C-alpha cells in the first residue's frame, strides 16, 4: 500500500510503495514518485494510485494487475526514461479519458484480442451511439500506447504474450471537425460581452473576468489550450509606430505548457517549428487584451505587492499563478452551461470554429494553416477541407468559361480560309499549321 512522506529540505511530497524483492540481489525495493510542495490532495491521491499500480505490476500480483495498473506501470517507466512531456501529457489523457473508464478494471489475464477490438470500435463509434467519436488517427495513437505497454511487459517477463498481436484499428470515415453553429456562436459572444462588461469588485469577479478574457482570446485566435496557458506578458506585441501602445496587434506564440510527473506544469517548446508563430489580433480581441494587460497587472500589484514582469503568465489568477490547461478546459465547461451551448461543445471547438468560419468566408487555406500552427497544409485540408464550398463553385464557373471558349472556336471553323505559303519552300507557313493543330 502506497504512503506519503514529506521531504523536510524541499517540502516536496514523496509517494512510495513496497514493490517486492529484487531477484538479482535478494533485497527488498520500492517504487516512488515525487510531487511538488504545491500539489493538491487530488494530485496526491492520483499519485498514490499510480504508485500502487506500479508496485502491483512489479510484484507480479495477478490479483491486482489490470489493464489500468499495467498501463500505469508502463507510463511511469516512460516518464522515468525521459519521454517527451508532450507525449506523456497526451498518453495520460488517453489513459484517463478512454482506457480507465472502459477497460481499465479488466484483469490482464482475461484481456484478449476481442476485448481490444471491441474497445477500438467503441472509440470510433459516434458519441450519440455511446462511443467516443474519435478519429482514426487518435485511436491509432491509443493502440500504439497500449501495444508498447504489452510489448514492454512481455520483454520484462511479466507476460508470456501480448493480446494485441494482430489487432487492427477499425478504419472508416473520421468525424468531421464540428464548429459552433451561428446561433450558438451568437450565444457565446453575448455571454462574453456581458462578462467582460461586469465590474471587478472582488477576487471572484477577477477570476470570472480572467476566464472570459481567455475564452475571448481562444475564440478570436484559434489557439490551443496549452498555448493559451504558455502566453506571457511579453507575448503581447504592439505596433512600433503606436507610441501610446493603445492595443496589441499580435500575439507571439512560442511555447506550450504540458504536465510533467514530479514537476507539475512546465513550459516547453512546441513539437514543430510552425507552431512558433505570430497571430494577428482583430480589433475586438485586441481591445479585450489591452484592458486585461493594464488592469489585471494593477490589481495583482495591489493584492500581492509585486507588479507582474514580462515573463509572468499573461493569463493568471488573482495571486499571479498561471491558468493551467486543465483549468481553462474545465472553466470552459462552466461557460458552456452558463451560455446555453450544446453538451458536445468543448474548448477545442473554438479552434474548429475559428478555422471553419475563416475558410467559409474565402480565406486562403495556407493563411489558415499558418494561423493555426499546423506543420503541414495537408493537416488543414484534411481537417477542414469539407467546409470550403466556394472552391467547388469556382471550379464550376471555370469549367463553363473553358467550355464557352472551346465552343466559340469550334463554331469559327477549323482554321483560316487563307493560309499563306513560304516563298522559298512552297509549304504552308508553320505558324498557321500550328494554329490548325490547336483548333
Secondary structure as GFF3:
##gff-version 3
##sequence-region A 1 439
A	DSSP	beta_strand	3	6	.	.	.	ID=ss1
A	DSSP	beta_strand	13	21	.	.	.	ID=ss2
A	DSSP	beta_strand	28	35	.	.	.	ID=ss3
A	DSSP	alpha_helix	41	59	.	.	.	ID=ss4
A	DSSP	alpha_helix	67	80	.	.	.	ID=ss5
A	DSSP	alpha_helix	85	94	.	.	.	ID=ss6
A	DSSP	pi_helix	95	99	.	.	.	ID=ss7
A	DSSP	alpha_helix	100	103	.	.	.	ID=ss8
A	DSSP	three_ten_helix	108	110	.	.	.	ID=ss9
A	DSSP	alpha_helix	113	124	.	.	.	ID=ss10
A	DSSP	three_ten_helix	127	129	.	.	.	ID=ss11
A	DSSP	alpha_helix	136	155	.	.	.	ID=ss12
A	DSSP	alpha_helix	182	196	.	.	.	ID=ss13
A	DSSP	alpha_helix	203	221	.	.	.	ID=ss14
A	DSSP	alpha_helix	225	230	.	.	.	ID=ss15
A	DSSP	three_ten_helix	233	235	.	.	.	ID=ss16
A	DSSP	beta_strand	236	238	.	.	.	ID=ss17
A	DSSP	beta_strand	248	253	.	.	.	ID=ss18
A	DSSP	beta_strand	256	260	.	.	.	ID=ss19
A	DSSP	beta_strand	264	268	.	.	.	ID=ss20
A	DSSP	three_ten_helix	273	275	.	.	.	ID=ss21
A	DSSP	beta_strand	277	280	.	.	.	ID=ss22
A	DSSP	alpha_helix	283	304	.	.	.	ID=ss23
A	DSSP	alpha_helix	325	339	.	.	.	ID=ss24
A	DSSP	alpha_helix	347	360	.	.	.	ID=ss25
A	DSSP	alpha_helix	365	372	.	.	.	ID=ss26
A	DSSP	alpha_helix	377	384	.	.	.	ID=ss27
A	DSSP	three_ten_helix	385	387	.	.	.	ID=ss28
A	DSSP	alpha_helix	389	411	.	.	.	ID=ss29
A	DSSP	alpha_helix	430	438	.	.	.	ID=ss30
###
